[in-house]
Amino acid sequence: MQSAWTSLLTTDYGWMTVAVFVFMLGMGVFFVLFFRRRIRDEEAGARTQGSEVLKQHRPG
């Protein structure tokens, strides 16, 4: 009987499993970075837009 590592690294279905695993980890990292960037950009835009609204409503 083959060990799990031997089966994983010497068969075509083992390499496909490794490829899917690496792809899924890459997708996870991509989505975390993507959503963090979008949230940061949206917060910066809201702050800029909020300061412009305050300037327009100041009595003076």
C-alpha positions as CSV (number, residue, x, y, z in Angstrom):
1,M,0.0,0.0,0.0
2,Q,1.3,3.4,-0.9
3,S,1.6,6.2,1.6
4,A,-0.5,9.3,1.1
5,W,2.5,11.5,0.2
6,T,3.6,9.0,-2.5
7,S,0.1,8.8,-3.9
8,L,-0.2,12.6,-3.9
9,L,3.1,13.3,-5.6
10,T,3.3,10.5,-8.1
11,T,-0.2,10.3,-9.6
12,D,-2.1,12.6,-11.9
13,Y,-5.0,12.9,-9.6
14,G,-2.6,13.7,-6.8
15,W,-1.1,16.6,-8.7
16,M,-4.6,17.8,-9.6
17,T,-5.4,17.8,-5.9
18,V,-2.3,19.9,-5.2
19,A,-3.2,22.3,-8.0
20,V,-6.7,22.8,-6.7
21,F,-5.5,23.3,-3.2
22,V,-2.9,25.9,-4.3
23,F,-5.6,27.6,-6.5
24,M,-8.1,27.8,-3.6
25,L,-5.4,29.3,-1.3
26,G,-4.6,31.8,-4.0
27,M,-8.2,32.7,-4.4
28,G,-8.6,33.2,-0.6
29,V,-5.6,35.6,-0.5
30,F,-6.8,37.4,-3.6
31,F,-10.3,38.0,-2.1
32,V,-8.9,39.1,1.2
33,L,-6.6,41.7,-0.4
34,F,-9.3,42.8,-2.9
35,F,-11.9,43.4,-0.3
36,R,-9.5,45.1,2.1
37,R,-8.5,47.5,-0.7
38,R,-12.1,48.2,-1.8
39,I,-13.2,48.9,1.8
40,R,-10.2,51.2,2.3
41,D,-10.9,53.1,-0.9
42,E,-14.6,53.4,0.0
43,E,-13.9,54.7,3.4
44,A,-11.4,57.3,2.0
45,G,-14.1,58.4,-0.5
46,A,-16.7,58.7,2.2
47,R,-14.3,60.8,4.3
48,T,-13.6,63.1,1.4
49,Q,-17.2,63.3,0.5
50,G,-18.2,64.0,4.1
51,S,-15.7,66.9,4.4
52,E,-17.1,68.4,1.2
53,V,-20.6,68.3,2.6
54,L,-19.5,69.9,5.8
55,K,-17.8,72.8,3.9
56,Q,-21.0,73.4,1.9
57,H,-23.3,73.6,5.0
58,R,-21.1,75.9,7.1
59,P,-22.6,79.2,7.9
60,G,-20.4,82.0,6.9
